[in-house]
Amino acid sequence: MVPPDSLFGFGVIPVWVGVYALTVLTFAAAGYVAYRRVFRLILQGLPVARFDRPLTRLAGAAGIVMGQRKVLQRVGRTDPRSRRIDLAGIGHAAIFWGFLSFTLSYLIFIFGGSIWHPLGETILTGTGVLVYSVYLDILAVVILAALVWALFRRWVAQPHRLSFDLTRKGESVIIVGLTAGLMVATLLVHSFYVAAGAGGPEAGVFVGGAIGNWFRGLGMSGATAGILQAVFWWVHLLIVLGFALYVPFSKHIHMVAAPVNAFFRSLEPRGALASIDLENAERFGASRVQDFTWKELLDGYACAVCGRCTDACPAHTTGKVLSPMHIVENLKEHMIAIGHQGPRDAEHVEPMPLIDGAIPEQAIWDCVSCGACMEECPVVVEHVPTIIDLRRSLVLEESRIPETGMNALLSMEQRGHPWRGTTFARTDWAAGLDVPTIAEKPDAEVLFWVGCTAALEQRSQGIARSMVKVLKSAGVDFAILGDEESCTGDPARRMGNEYLFQIMAQQNVAVLNGYNIKTIVTTCPHCFNTIRNEYPQFGGEYEVLHYSQFVDRLIREGRIKPVKMMDVSVAYHDSCFLGRHNGVYDAPRNVAKAIPGLRLVEMAPRCRERGFCCGAGGGHMWIEESQGERINHARTDHFLETNADTVGVSCPFCLQMMTEGIQAKGQADTKEARDVLEILADSLGDD
């Protein structure tokens, strides 16, 4: 893109003076706005350690940003709602890579070439300039086509995730218009350059060259073409600078914030929530801007308002108030609206309430902490920790929690488990099975962590008994804690009672560290996640395996040999805390495939990473759903669509939710929910 010879046709002032003067003024103004509307506000947040492992962070951010990994992760797969092949990421990636290509061209041909014209050929050689110019010329047409498709998709085809109020704001059209203007200006600059009869490698462009020759065929003079080439060159630059000035005012600040957000993403296991220093914290949880971490505040600016998170959210899908996109966006808009709140003050009251103001309290309680929002987010926004911090404030600062959740917390405080109405003791399920306790067998190879649900809920006790049968069949040297076992505290932490969680976690860690524990095996993914990913925060470092991982290993080693034919078709349901939070997808499927006669069916497309929550996470095993369809009923429909006989699970929470769903749908006579472990135990034959 060859610059004009002089500033607006006057030979007195060099072009580069105008270019750099406008650029400095524009970026100074944009920088000031960005500081006032973005950086100054973000820095109000609490400190959080996100500067460790810089090379790991940089490598991961490169894949997310430059490689568009998260944007492209669903391309070619079936969209759960429309049942169409998802191709949206291709258009975004094309525009992004085009943006990088044009940005490089601006540096070389505009900011460098305006000072010294031969810069491009010096760096790239004449052939390189020709190739690059032809590439940009064709790329402009490709991007224009992608923009037309994007407009049609957003405003005409309108997939569900683009139907939300935030995704239909006019600023999307402004950005598309500016980008389209850049592409049109690029083609016209090329065209008028060719029509003026200029030579050099830039004159070898295809599209611009064809248009330029057409202009000449219409009788356009070289002088007129030269003037128009200069005019559109400056128009092009003004659009670039206008874009830079507009971005800090719009949602497209994510172009700057998203790469930063990717670098500062959490490197901890996804299933782990951050701990609170209860002794030194000024406030517990977050109900004001200054209560959040700076990373949580940055999330709002990184959000691309694409709707993917809300579209994937099982609570929103079933008619609840919660929209993860609105949580982070409304927090950002609340922060901008009230401005900087001055020095940190634990007693400060914001001029407008955040909870039940910008963010409805009910939305905070609707979350099942399944992580679907974070899985789908292309810019690594961390919605769940923000929601949990809001819950912590409600519970610990104001004692506000749904009554059913409070009952579960009271039971945990008083009885060490959330099952308030149970009449069972910790070891009743093991009657007649000759199961040793770790106190009786302190050198046991494996500690079987039974968990509250498998020990105290009648239907789930079958899972614990099946585990014992499998372990004995494999000759595993194991023991249980028995009456020394207590709830891991997972429900308390997910419901916002961090204080109760830490008490229970510290008690359990003290018990576990008092024995020579080598390996812990759990049947509950919630126990698995908590002990594996969160107990290290309190000095509890163990090898922790979910039964599916451990049993898969036993099968591969030949220590377990299922022999009995199980003539059953099983649609496998992924537990969120086993799959999405810990990446365990293959192990339970491997166990199922090892069972003779079992036919494994997927609940596609809502399976594996895109699995749909059973509705029990985030304390919702005990918290009643607020409105709309029950999440477990929606998931039961997904199972019934497969026509399988049985929905296979690997979590006692999922087992209860799917059992109730089948009963509610009137299918209990022909369908059932079973843990894969139970089916495996049956396939081992009689003892």
C-alpha positions in Angstrom: 0.0 0.0 0.0 2.2 2.8 -1.4 1.8 6.1 0.6 1.0 9.4 -1.2 4.0 11.6 -2.1 3.0 14.4 0.2 0.5 15.4 2.9 -3.0 15.9 1.2 -1.3 16.9 -2.0 0.9 19.7 -0.5 4.6 19.1 -0.9 5.6 21.2 2.1 4.7 18.7 4.8 6.0 15.1 4.6 3.4 12.4 4.8 5.0 10.8 7.8 4.5 13.9 9.9 0.8 13.7 9.4 0.8 9.9 10.0 2.7 10.1 13.2 1.0 13.2 14.5 -2.5 11.6 14.0 -1.3 8.3 15.5 0.3 9.9 18.6 -2.8 12.0 19.2 -5.2 9.0 18.7 -3.3 6.6 20.8 -2.8 9.2 23.6 -6.5 9.7 23.7 -7.3 5.9 23.5 -4.7 5.2 26.2 -6.2 7.8 28.5 -9.7 6.4 28.0 -8.4 2.8 28.5 -6.7 3.9 31.7 -9.8 5.5 33.1 -12.3 2.9 31.9 -10.2 -0.2 32.2 -6.8 -0.4 34.0 -7.6 2.0 36.8 -10.8 0.1 37.7 -9.3 -3.3 37.4 -6.4 -2.4 39.7 -9.0 -1.9 42.5 -9.3 -5.6 42.8 -7.6 -7.9 45.3 -4.2 -9.3 44.5 -4.0 -12.8 43.2 -0.9 -14.8 42.2 -0.9 -15.1 38.5 2.7 -14.3 37.6 4.1 -17.8 38.2 5.4 -20.1 35.5 5.7 -17.4 32.8 6.9 -19.7 30.1 3.9 -22.0 30.6 1.6 -19.1 30.6 3.1 -17.7 27.4 3.0 -21.0 25.6 -0.7 -21.6 26.6 -1.7 -18.0 25.7 0.0 -18.4 22.3 -2.2 -21.4 21.5 -5.3 -19.7 22.7 -4.6 -16.3 21.0 -2.5 -16.9 18.0 -3.7 -20.4 17.3 -7.4 -19.6 18.1 -7.5 -22.9 19.9 -10.6 -22.2 22.0 -12.4 -20.4 19.2 -11.9 -23.4 16.9 -12.5 -26.1 19.5 -16.1 -26.8 18.3 -15.6 -26.4 14.5 -16.9 -29.5 12.7 -18.9 -30.7 15.7 -22.7 -30.8 16.0 -24.2 -27.9 17.9 -26.4 -29.3 20.7 -29.3 -26.9 20.0 -29.5 -26.6 16.3 -28.1 -30.0 15.5 -26.1 -28.4 12.7 -22.4 -28.6 12.2 -20.7 -25.7 14.0 -18.5 -23.6 11.6 -18.7 -20.2 13.4 -15.1 -20.4 14.7 -13.7 -20.5 11.1 -15.1 -17.0 10.3 -13.8 -15.5 13.5 -10.4 -17.1 13.1 -10.2 -15.9 9.5 -11.0 -12.3 10.6 -8.4 -12.5 13.5 -5.6 -13.9 11.3 -6.5 -11.3 8.7 -6.3 -8.6 11.4 -2.8 -9.8 12.2 -1.8 -9.8 8.6 -3.1 -6.3 8.0 -1.5 -5.0 11.3 1.9 -6.2 10.0 1.3 -4.5 6.7 0.5 -1.2 8.5 3.8 -1.3 10.3 5.7 -2.0 7.2 3.9 0.0 4.5 2.2 2.8 6.4 4.3 3.6 9.5 7.5 2.5 7.9 6.8 3.3 4.3 5.6 6.8 5.0 9.1 7.7 6.3 11.1 5.7 3.7 9.3 4.3 0.7 11.7 1.4 -0.1 11.3 -0.1 3.4 9.0 -2.8 2.2 11.2 -4.0 -0.7 14.3 -3.8 1.6 12.7 -6.1 4.2 10.7 -8.4 1.9 12.4 -8.0 -1.5 10.4 -7.0 -4.5 9.0 -10.5 -4.9 8.0 -10.6 -1.3 6.2 -7.3 -1.6 4.3 -8.6 -4.6 3.3 -11.8 -2.8 2.3 -9.9 0.3 0.3 -7.4 -1.7 -1.5 -10.1 -3.6 -2.2 -11.9 -0.3 -3.7 -8.8 1.3 -5.7 -8.0 -1.8 -7.3 -11.5 -1.8 -7.6 -11.5 2.0 -9.6 -8.3 1.9 -12.2 -10.0 -0.2 -12.2 -13.1 2.1 -12.7 -10.9 5.1 -15.6 -9.0 3.4 -17.2 -12.3 2.7 -16.7 -13.4 6.3 -18.3 -10.1 7.5 -21.3 -10.6 5.3 -21.7 -14.1 6.7 -21.3 -12.8 10.2 -24.0 -10.1 9.7 -26.4 -12.6 8.2 -25.7 -15.1 11.0 -26.2 -12.6 13.8 -29.2 -10.7 12.5 -31.0 -13.1 10.2 -30.1 -16.8 10.9 -29.7 -15.9 14.6 -28.5 -19.0 16.4 -29.7 -19.2 20.0 -26.4 -17.9 21.5 -26.7 -14.7 19.5 -30.3 -14.1 20.6 -29.4 -12.6 24.0 -29.7 -8.8 24.5 -26.0 -8.3 25.0 -25.2 -10.1 21.7 -27.6 -7.9 19.7 -26.2 -4.4 20.5 -25.5 -2.0 17.7 -21.8 -1.8 18.5 -21.4 -5.1 16.7 -22.6 -3.4 13.5 -20.2 -0.5 14.1 -17.2 -2.8 14.4 -18.3 -4.8 11.3 -18.7 -1.5 9.5 -15.3 -0.2 10.4 -13.7 -3.5 9.5 -15.6 -3.6 6.2 -14.5 0.0 5.5 -10.9 -1.0 6.0 -11.2 -3.8 3.5 -13.0 -1.6 0.9 -10.5 1.1 1.4 -7.7 -1.4 0.9 -9.1 -2.5 -2.4 -9.7 1.0 -3.6 -6.2 2.1 -2.7 -4.9 -0.8 -4.8 -7.4 0.0 -7.6 -6.6 3.7 -7.9 -2.9 3.0 -7.7 -3.1 0.7 -10.7 -5.5 3.1 -12.5 -2.9 5.8 -12.0 -0.5 3.8 -14.1 2.0 3.3 -11.3 4.4 0.4 -11.4 6.2 -1.7 -8.9 5.3 -4.9 -7.1 2.2 -3.3 -5.5 0.7 -3.0 -9.0 0.5 -6.7 -9.4 -2.5 -7.3 -7.2 -5.4 -9.3 -8.7 -8.7 -7.9 -7.4 -7.5 -4.3 -7.0 -5.7 -4.6 -10.4 -8.9 -5.8 -12.1 -10.9 -2.9 -10.6 -8.2 -0.4 -11.5 -8.1 -1.6 -15.1 -11.9 -1.2 -15.2 -11.6 2.4 -13.9 -9.1 3.1 -16.7 -11.4 1.5 -19.2 -14.1 3.9 -18.1 -11.8 6.8 -19.0 -10.4 7.8 -15.6 -7.3 9.9 -15.9 -4.1 9.0 -14.2 -4.2 12.3 -12.3 -7.7 11.7 -11.0 -6.7 8.2 -10.0 -3.6 9.5 -8.2 -5.7 11.9 -6.2 -8.3 9.3 -5.3 -5.5 6.9 -4.3 -4.2 9.5 -1.8 -7.7 10.2 -0.5 -8.5 6.6 0.2 -5.0 6.0 1.6 -5.8 8.6 4.2 -9.4 7.3 4.7 -7.8 3.9 5.3 -5.5 5.3 8.0 -8.3 7.3 9.6 -10.4 4.2 9.9 -7.5 2.4 11.5 -7.1 5.2 14.0 -10.8 5.5 14.5 -11.0 1.8 15.3 -8.2 2.3 17.9 -10.1 5.2 19.5 -13.4 3.4 19.6 -12.2 0.1 21.1 -11.8 1.3 24.7 -15.5 2.4 24.6 -16.8 -0.9 23.3 -17.0 -4.6 24.0 -14.2 -5.0 21.5 -11.8 -4.0 24.3 -11.6 -7.8 24.5 -9.2 -7.6 21.6 -6.7 -6.2 24.1 -7.9 -7.8 27.3 -8.4 -11.3 26.0 -4.7 -12.0 25.2 -3.8 -10.6 28.7 -6.6 -12.8 30.2 -5.2 -15.9 28.4 -1.8 -15.2 29.9 -3.1 -14.8 33.4 -5.5 -17.8 33.2 -5.5 -20.1 36.2 -2.9 -22.9 36.0 -4.5 -24.7 38.9 -6.8 -27.8 38.4 -10.1 -26.5 37.0 -12.0 -28.2 39.8 -10.1 -26.4 42.6 -11.6 -23.2 44.1 -9.2 -20.7 45.7 -9.0 -20.6 49.4 -9.7 -17.6 51.7 -7.3 -16.6 54.5 -10.1 -16.6 57.0 -7.9 -15.1 59.8 -6.6 -12.1 57.8 -9.3 -11.4 55.2 -11.1 -8.0 55.7 -14.3 -9.4 54.1 -15.4 -12.9 53.1 -16.4 -13.3 49.5 -17.4 -10.5 47.2 -20.3 -8.1 47.1 -18.4 -4.9 46.0 -16.0 -4.3 43.2 -13.0 -4.1 45.5 -13.8 -7.5 47.0 -13.1 -9.3 43.7 -9.6 -10.1 42.5 -8.1 -8.1 39.7 -8.3 -11.2 37.5 -12.1 -11.5 38.1 -12.5 -7.8 37.1 -10.3 -8.4 34.0 -12.7 -11.2 32.9 -15.4 -8.6 32.2 -13.2 -6.8 29.7 -11.9 -10.0 28.1 -15.5 -11.2 27.5 -16.3 -11.2 23.8 -20.1 -11.3 24.4 -20.3 -14.3 22.1 -23.1 -16.0 24.2 -21.3 -19.4 24.2 -21.2 -19.6 28.0 -24.9 -18.8 28.5 -25.9 -21.0 25.6 -24.1 -24.0 27.3 -25.3 -23.2 30.8 -27.7 -26.0 32.0 -29.4 -23.6 34.4 -30.1 -21.0 31.7 -31.1 -23.7 29.2 -33.8 -24.9 31.6 -35.3 -21.5 32.2 -33.4 -20.2 35.2 -32.3 -16.6 35.8 -28.6 -17.3 35.5 -26.6 -16.2 32.5 -22.8 -16.5 33.0 -22.2 -13.9 30.3 -24.4 -11.4 32.1 -22.6 -12.1 35.4 -19.2 -11.0 34.1 -20.6 -8.3 31.8 -22.9 -6.8 34.5 -20.0 -6.7 37.0 -17.9 -4.8 34.5 -20.7 -2.3 33.7 -21.5 -1.8 37.4 -17.8 -1.1 37.9 -17.7 1.5 35.1 -21.0 3.1 36.2 -19.8 3.7 39.8 -16.2 4.6 38.9 -13.2 4.2 41.0 -14.1 3.8 44.7 -11.0 5.3 46.2 -8.7 3.7 48.7 -9.6 0.2 50.0 -12.0 0.4 52.9 -13.6 -2.7 54.4 -16.6 -0.5 55.5 -17.1 1.3 52.3 -20.6 1.1 50.8 -20.9 1.4 47.0 -23.4 4.0 45.6 -25.4 1.2 43.9 -25.8 -2.4 45.1 -24.1 -5.1 43.0 -26.2 -8.1 44.3 -29.8 -7.7 43.5 -28.8 -4.6 41.5 -26.5 -5.4 38.6 -26.6 -9.2 39.4 -29.8 -10.9 40.6 -29.3 -12.9 43.8 -31.3 -15.8 42.3 -28.8 -16.0 39.4 -26.0 -16.6 42.0 -27.9 -19.6 43.5 -28.9 -21.0 40.1 -25.3 -22.1 39.3 -24.5 -25.8 39.5 -20.7 -25.2 39.2 -20.5 -27.6 36.3 -18.0 -25.5 34.4 -19.7 -25.7 31.0 -19.4 -21.9 30.8 -15.7 -22.0 31.3 -15.3 -24.9 28.9 -17.0 -23.0 26.1 -15.5 -19.6 26.7 -13.0 -18.7 23.9 -11.2 -16.1 26.0 -10.7 -18.1 29.2 -13.2 -16.1 31.4 -13.5 -17.8 34.8 -17.2 -17.5 35.6 -17.5 -20.1 38.4 -15.0 -18.6 40.9 -16.7 -15.2 40.5 -20.1 -16.8 41.3 -18.7 -18.7 44.3 -17.2 -15.5 45.6 -20.6 -13.9 45.4 -22.1 -16.8 47.3 -19.4 -16.6 50.0 -20.4 -13.0 50.6 -24.1 -13.9 50.9 -23.4 -16.8 53.3 -20.6 -15.6 55.4 -21.3 -11.9 55.5 -25.1 -11.9 55.4 -26.2 -15.5 56.3 -28.4 -15.5 53.1 -28.8 -18.9 51.5 -31.9 -20.9 50.3 -33.5 -22.8 53.2 -32.8 -26.2 51.8 -29.1 -25.4 51.4 -29.0 -24.1 55.0 -30.5 -27.4 56.3 -27.7 -29.3 54.5 -25.0 -27.0 56.0 -26.5 -27.4 59.5 -26.4 -31.2 59.1 -22.7 -31.0 58.0 -21.9 -28.9 61.1 -23.8 -31.2 63.5 -23.5 -34.7 62.0 -20.5 -34.4 59.6 -22.6 -35.0 56.5 -25.3 -33.2 54.5 -27.9 -36.1 54.6 -30.1 -34.7 57.3 -32.8 -37.3 57.3 -30.7 -40.4 57.0 -30.9 -43.1 59.8 -27.8 -45.0 58.6 -24.4 -45.0 60.3 -21.2 -44.7 58.4 -20.6 -48.4 58.1 -24.1 -49.9 57.9 -23.7 -50.4 54.2 -20.8 -52.8 54.8 -22.7 -55.2 57.1 -21.6 -58.8 56.3 -18.9 -57.8 53.8 -16.0 -58.1 56.2 -14.5 -54.7 55.3 -11.6 -53.6 57.5 -11.0 -50.1 58.8 -7.7 -48.3 58.4 -7.3 -48.4 62.2 -7.5 -52.2 62.0 -5.3 -52.4 59.0 -3.0 -49.3 59.0 -0.7 -50.6 56.3 -3.5 -51.2 53.7 -2.4 -50.5 50.1 -5.5 -48.6 49.3 -7.9 -46.4 51.3 -11.4 -46.7 49.9 -13.0 -43.3 50.6 -16.6 -44.2 50.7 -18.2 -40.7 50.8 -21.3 -39.5 52.5 -23.7 -40.4 49.7 -22.5 -44.0 49.1 -22.5 -44.6 52.9 -25.7 -42.9 54.0 -28.1 -42.8 51.1 -29.9 -46.1 50.6 -29.9 -46.4 46.8 -26.2 -45.3 46.5 -25.0 -47.9 49.1 -25.1 -50.4 46.3 -22.2 -48.5 44.7 -20.1 -49.0 47.9 -20.9 -52.7 48.0 -20.0 -53.1 44.4 -16.7 -51.4 45.0 -15.9 -53.8 47.7 -16.8 -56.8 45.5 -14.5 -55.5 42.7 -11.6 -54.8 45.1 -11.8 -58.2 46.6 -12.1 -59.8 43.2 -8.9 -58.1 42.2 -7.2 -59.0 45.4 -6.6 -55.4 46.4 -5.4 -54.8 49.9 -7.8 -52.0 51.1 -9.5 -50.5 54.1 -11.9 -47.7 54.9 -11.9 -45.0 57.5 -15.3 -46.1 58.9 -16.5 -43.8 61.6 -13.4 -41.6 61.2 -14.6 -40.5 57.8 -16.4 -37.2 57.5 -17.8 -35.2 54.6 -15.0 -33.7 52.5 -16.7 -30.3 52.7 -17.4 -30.1 49.0 -21.1 -29.0 49.4 -20.1 -26.4 51.9 -17.5 -24.8 49.7 -19.7 -24.9 46.6 -22.6 -23.4 48.6 -20.3 -20.5 49.8 -19.6 -21.6 53.4 -15.8 -21.5 53.1 -15.5 -21.4 56.9 -17.2 -24.8 57.3 -15.4 -26.3 54.4 -12.0 -25.4 55.8 -12.9 -26.8 59.2 -13.9 -30.1 57.6 -11.0 -30.2 55.2 -8.5 -29.6 58.0 -10.1 -32.3 60.2 -10.0 -34.8 57.3 -6.4 -34.0 56.4 -5.4 -34.5 60.1 -7.0 -37.9 60.1 -5.5 -38.9 56.7 -2.0 -37.7 57.7 -2.3 -39.7 60.9 -2.1 -42.9 58.8 0.3 -44.2 56.2 -2.0 -43.5 53.3 -0.5 -44.5 49.9 -3.5 -44.3 47.6 -7.1 -43.0 48.0 -9.8 -44.4 45.7 -13.2 -42.7 45.7 -16.5 -43.6 44.1 -17.8 -40.0 44.2 -16.3 -37.5 41.7 -17.0 -34.7 44.2 -14.9 -36.4 46.9 -12.3 -37.2 44.3 -12.0 -33.6 43.1 -11.9 -32.1 46.6 -9.3 -34.5 48.0 -7.2 -34.4 44.9 -7.3 -30.8 44.0 -8.3 -28.8 47.1 -6.8 -30.7 50.1 -3.3 -29.8 49.0 -4.2 -26.3 50.1 -4.3 -27.6 53.6 -1.3 -30.0 53.5 -3.1 -33.0 52.2 -0.9 -34.5 49.4 -2.1 -37.9 48.3 -2.4 -40.0 45.2 -6.2 -39.8 44.6 -8.0 -41.9 42.0 -11.6 -42.1 41.0 -12.8 -45.7 40.9 -13.0 -45.6 37.1 -9.3 -44.9 36.8 -8.3 -47.5 39.4 -10.6 -50.2 38.0 -9.5 -49.5 34.4 -5.9 -50.1 35.6 -6.9 -53.3 37.3 -8.7 -54.5 34.1 -5.7 -53.7 31.9 -3.4 -55.6 34.4 -5.7 -58.6 34.2 -6.6 -58.5 37.8 -10.3 -58.2 37.0 -12.0 -60.4 34.5 -15.7 -59.8 33.8 -17.2 -63.0 32.6 -20.9 -62.8 32.9 -22.8 -61.5 29.8 -24.7 -58.3 30.5 -27.2 -57.9 27.7 -27.8 -54.1 28.1 -27.4 -50.9 26.2 -25.9 -48.1 28.2 -25.9 -44.4 27.4 -23.0 -43.0 29.4 -23.5 -39.7 31.3 -20.4 -37.7 32.1 -20.1 -36.4 35.6 -19.0 -32.7 35.5 -16.6 -33.1 38.4 -15.0 -36.2 36.9 -15.0 -35.1 33.2 -14.9 -31.4 32.7 -13.2 -30.5 36.0 -10.6 -33.3 35.9 -10.5 -34.5 32.3 -11.4 -38.1 33.1 -13.5 -39.2 30.1 -12.0 -42.5 28.8 -11.6 -44.5 32.0 -15.3 -45.0 32.8 -15.9 -45.8 29.2 -13.1 -48.3 29.2 -14.6 -50.0 32.2 -18.0 -50.2 30.5 -16.4 -51.6 27.3 -14.7 -54.3 29.2 -18.1 -55.7 30.4 -19.2 -58.6 28.1 -22.4 -57.9 26.2 -22.7 -54.2 27.2 -23.4 -51.9 24.3 -22.1 -48.4 25.0 -24.0 -45.5 23.5 -23.0 -41.8 23.6 -25.5 -39.0 24.4 -24.1 -37.0 21.5 -23.6 -34.1 21.1 -24.0 -33.5 24.8 -21.2 -35.8 25.9 -17.6 -35.7 27.1 -16.4 -32.0 27.2 -19.9 -30.9 26.2 -21.7 -33.1 28.7 -24.8 -31.7 30.4 -25.0 -31.5 34.2 -27.3 -33.8 36.1 -28.3 -30.8 38.2 -26.7 -31.8 41.5 -23.5 -29.8 41.5 -22.9 -26.5 43.3 -24.9 -27.8 46.3 -28.0 -28.4 44.2 -28.2 -31.9 45.5 -29.9 -30.1 48.3 -30.8 -26.6 47.0 -34.1 -26.6 45.2 -34.2 -25.2 41.7 -35.8 -21.8 41.4 -37.9 -22.0 38.3 -38.2 -23.6 34.8 -37.6 -27.2 34.0 -35.6 -29.3 36.4 -32.1 -29.8 35.0 -32.1 -33.6 35.7 -35.4 -33.9 33.7 -33.7 -32.1 30.7 -30.8 -34.5 31.0 -33.2 -37.5 31.3 -34.7 -36.4 28.0 -31.2 -36.6 26.4 -30.9 -40.1 27.7 -34.3 -41.2 26.5 -33.5 -39.9 23.0 -30.8 -42.5 22.7 -33.3 -45.4 23.2 -30.7 -47.1 25.5 -32.0 -49.4 28.3 -29.8 -47.8 31.0 -28.2 -44.5 31.7 -24.7 -45.3 33.1 -23.1 -43.0 35.6 -20.0 -42.9 37.7 -21.2 -40.6 40.4 -23.8 -41.2 43.3 -25.2 -37.7 42.8 -25.8 -38.4 39.1 -27.3 -41.8 40.0 -29.9 -40.1 42.2 -30.8 -37.3 39.8 -31.1 -39.6 36.8 -33.2 -42.2 38.8 -35.6 -39.4 39.8 -35.7 -38.1 36.3 -36.6 -41.5 34.9 -39.4 -41.9 37.5 -40.7 -38.4 36.8 -40.9 -39.2 33.0 -42.9 -42.3 33.7 -40.2 -44.6 32.3 -39.2 -46.6 35.5 -40.7 -49.8 34.1 -38.5 -49.9 31.0 -35.5 -47.7 31.8 -33.1 -47.4 34.8 -30.0 -45.6 36.1 -27.1 -47.6 37.2 -23.5 -46.8 38.2 -21.0 -48.5 35.7 -19.4 -50.0 38.8 -22.6 -51.8 39.7 -22.8 -53.3 36.2 -19.2 -54.4 36.4 -19.7 -56.0 39.8 -22.7 -58.0 38.4 -20.5 -59.1 35.4 -18.0 -60.7 37.8 -20.5 -63.4 38.7 -21.5 -64.6 42.1 -19.0 -64.7 44.9 
